[in-house]
Amino acid sequence: MTPWIFFWACLAVTSSKFKSVADEDVCGIQATEIALPFTGPGSTSTGADIIPSTFNYDACGIDGDTNVVGVWYRVTTGTDQGGFMRATLSNQDFTARISVHVQCSECLDASSPSLFSDREVEWLAQPSVTYSILVAGRDATQTGNFDLTVALVEPTPAHTSCLGAVPITTLPFTTSATTVATVTTGFSSLECDVDSTDRGLWYQLQTTTDIIVQAVLDNKSYDGRLSLYRGTDCGNLDCLATTSAFRFITNDLEFATQAGETYYLLITGEGGNDAGTFRLNVVVSVGAVRAVAVRAGAAVEHLGSHVDLISFFSLTLTGAS
């Protein structure tokens, strides 16, 4: 083979290789489609792709110019499928990292490279969205085998929608939960400093008598707020009150209810990306309990602490079974 023939043969092979990387949407076309939940082995040793420099993965800490080798996976959530999703990289025999992207662009989360420890990414998955997961080496010298697990670890609860609000049928009421999805569905009002894209959870209250109710939001892992609405149409609720959003303070709303009226309590964050865990307590106000106790002839001074007062007066509300 003459030098010129050898040169052109090498150029053709090189051009063919980089055409498949640079000219094709490697993430979109060559990604392996997976369904939830998924567990399976993988390898970057054969059939893997050089991460194209045409994509900007700086936010994920991946440099496309270093010829890092990786493999793509693609998962699309169903129309009613959302919540916290986790992808775990394990049993890798090379220094590897994992990252997750909206389709093939925006980086949602990325791990640091590791040879000896499991790596994982978590993100808030929305319904009917395609997510791309990339397993790649630390640099061009790192390739090998691994196991990948992808699962929806906390599905979106029904009461992210006002239409699916959890009914509070007995006082006192206590619950602990996590805000995982937007409150857009069945909610159009932007009052109470709440946007329809904020993540939150709904609770519904209706009393058979006029009472004073106290709602307390505490044990927050994020900047959460508590809002109070009144109405029967989720698309047209009246904002009655809202609290500030700061994780290190307890939010407290006390309000007078009218028999037969429907009230909604909504827990959200400061902005669209704020989400986390919280505890909600809804009780009959201490003042209202004292008044009832006096009318019943009870010795108020013997009722004891705040908790004892609340326990003294248990109220069954509309809709209780």
N, C-alpha and C positions, 0 to 999 in steps of 0.2 A: 504494500500500500504506500503510495507516494505521500509526502508530507502534506500536500494540499488536500488530498482525499481524506487523510486522517483528521486534518483541521476542520473540514466541513462536516465530517461525521460527528465529531465531538460537539461542534456548534449546534447541530440538529438535535442531538440528545439533550444538551443543556437548554436549548430554546423550548423543546417540548416539555421538559420538566417545569420550567418556570412559567410556561403558558398556563399549565393546569393550576398553578398557584396564584399567579397575579391576575390572570384574565377571568378566572372563574370565582364565583362566590363560594369559597371553600367551606365556610361555615354553613351556608344554606343548602348547597347541592350535595356535598359529600358527608354531611352529618348523619349519624345513625339515629333513626327515629326510635324513641322508647316510649313505653306506656307506664303509668304509675300503678303500683309501686314497681321499681326496677332494681334488680341486683344482678350483676354479671361481671365477668372478667374483661379486661381490655389490654391493649398493648400499643405503645408508640414505636415499637421496633420495626414493624412492617405495616405498610399501607397507611402510614401517618402522613400528615401534611406539614410543610413548613408554614408557619404562621405568616400570612401576607403582610407586608409592611404598609399596604394600602389602608389597613384598618388601624385605628388609633386605640391601643390598649394601654396607654400610659396610666390611666386611672387604675388599672388592674396590676400595674407593676410589671408588665410584659413588654419587652422590646422586640418589635417585629423585624428589626434590622439585624438581629443576631442569629437568624435562622433557627430559632427555637422550634422544636418538633412537637406536635401535639395531635390529639384526636378530638373530634367534635361529637357531641350528642345533642339531640333536639327533642324537647317535650312540649306539647301544646295542651294547655288546660281546657277542660270542658266548659260548657256554658254555665254550669252551676258548680264549678270546681275552682276553689280559691282558698287562700290561707297561707300559713307559714310553710315553706317548702325547704327541704334540706338535701344537699348532695354531699356524700361522704366518699373520700378517696382513701383506700386502705390497702394493706399488703403490697405496697409498691416496692420494687427492687431497684429503684433509681430515685434521685432527688427530684421530686415532682411537686407541682402546684395544681390547684383547681380554681376555676373562675366561672361565673355565670353572667350571661349577657341577655339583654332584651333583643331577641332575634340575633343579629350578628353585630350589634353596635354597642349600645350603652352598657357599661360595666356596672353590675349591681353589687357584686361582692367577690372577693378574691382571697385566697389563702396565701400564706408565705410558703416557700419551698421546704420540703422535708423528706428525708429518706427513712427515718425510723418511726415517725408518728403519723397517725391518721390526720388527714386534712379535711376540712368541711367548709361549706358555704351555706348561708341561710338567706332567704329573701321572702318578701311578701308577694305571693303569686296572685294575680288577678284572673278572673275567668276569661276564657277564649283568647289567651295570649301565648305566643310561642317564645320559649326560653331556650337559649343555647348554652351548653355546658362544655367547657374546654378543659381537658387534662393535658398538661404540657410539662416538659422538663424545665429545670432551672436555666439551662443554656443548651447550646447545640450539641454538647457532648453527652447530655443526659437523656437516655431513652430506656424503655423497659416495659415491664408488665405491672398490672395493678388490678384492683377490684373497685367497682363503682356501685354505690347505692344511692338511689334517688327516691324520695318519698314525701308525701304531704303529711307533715307531722302534726299540724293543728288546722283542721278545716275551718273555713269561714262559717260561723254560727248564723242561724236564721235571723237573730235579732240585731244584725248589722243594719237591717231594714226596719224602718218605723212600722211597716206592715207586719213584721214578725216580732214586734216588741214582746218581751217576757212579761206576762201579767203578774203583778204583785197582789196576791189574794189574801195574805195574812200579815199583820204587823205584830211584832217586829219582823223585818225581812233583812237577811244578810246574804251576800254573794261575793265571790271573788272570781275575776275573769280577766281576759286579755283582749285588748282592742286589736283586731287584725285586718280589718277591711274598711273601705269607705262607706259612708252613710248615704250615698247618692240615691239608692233605690227607695222609692216612695217618699222622697223628702226633697222639697224645693225651696223651703224657706232658708234664707241666709241670715236670719236674725240670731241674737244671742251670741254674736261673734263666732258663729259656726259656719263653715263653708261646706257645701255639699260634697266636696272631695276629702274632707277630714275623715279620719278613721274613728269609728265609735261603736257604741252598743246602746240599745234602746230598752227601756223598761216602762211599763204602763201601770197606772194606778187609778182606781175609781172607788170612791167611798159611798156608803149608804147613808151616812150622816155627815153633818158639818163638823170637821175636826181640824186640828192643827198638826201638820206632819213635819218631821225633821228628816232631811236626807243628808247623809254624811259620806263624803268620798275621801278615803285615806289609803295608806299602804301603797302609794303609787310608785312605780318604777320609772315614771316619765312625767313630763309637764302636762298633767291631765286637768281638765275642767269639768264642772257639772252644770248642766243647763236644764231649765224647767220650761215645759210647754203645756198649752191647754188647747183642746180641740178634738174633733172626731175625724177630720180629714188630714191625713199625713202630708198631703201636698199643700196644706194651708193652715199651719199651726201658729198659734200666738205665743210669742216668747214672753214669759213672765219674769224670768230672772236667770242670771248666769254668774259664775264665779270666775276668779282669776285662774290662770293655769301655771302652777308652779309645783314641782314634785315634792318639795320639802314642807309644804303646808297642808293642813286638812281643810277641805272645802266643805262648807256647811250651808244648806239652804233650809229655811223654815217657812212654811206657807200654809195658809188656811184653805181647806178644800170645801167645795160645795157638793152636797149629795147629788149623785148622778152625773157629775162632770167627769170628763176623762182627762187625766194629766199624764204627761210623758217626761221621764227623766232620761237625759242623754249624756253619756260620758264620752268625751273626745279629748284631743290633745291641742296644743297651741297652734299647730299647723298641720298640713296634709301628711307629713312624714312622721309625726309624733304618735307613737303607739307603745303599749306596754301593759303591765299588770296593775290591778287596782282592787280595792275592796269597797263595796257599797253597802251602807247600812240605812235602812228606812224604818223609822219608828214613830210612834205617837209622841208629840212633843211633851217634855217633862211638865210644862205649864198646864197642858191639857190633862195630863194624868192627875196632877194635883187637884184640879178642879173637879174631875170625876170622883176622885177619892173623897173629897170634902162632901160632895153631894151625897155620896153613899154612906157617909158617917164614919169613914175610916180615920184612924189616927195617923195623919200625914207625917208627923214627926217620927213615926216608927217604920215608915216605908223604907228607910235606909238610903243606899247610894243611888246614883243615876241609873245604874244597871237594874237595881231592884225596882226602881220606879217603872222602868220600861217593862220588866217582866210582870209587874203587877197588873198591867193593862194590856191584854192581848186582844187585838181587833181582827175580826173576820170581815173581809171586804167582798164587794160584788164579784161574782164569778168564781167564788171558792166552791170546791166540790164538797 
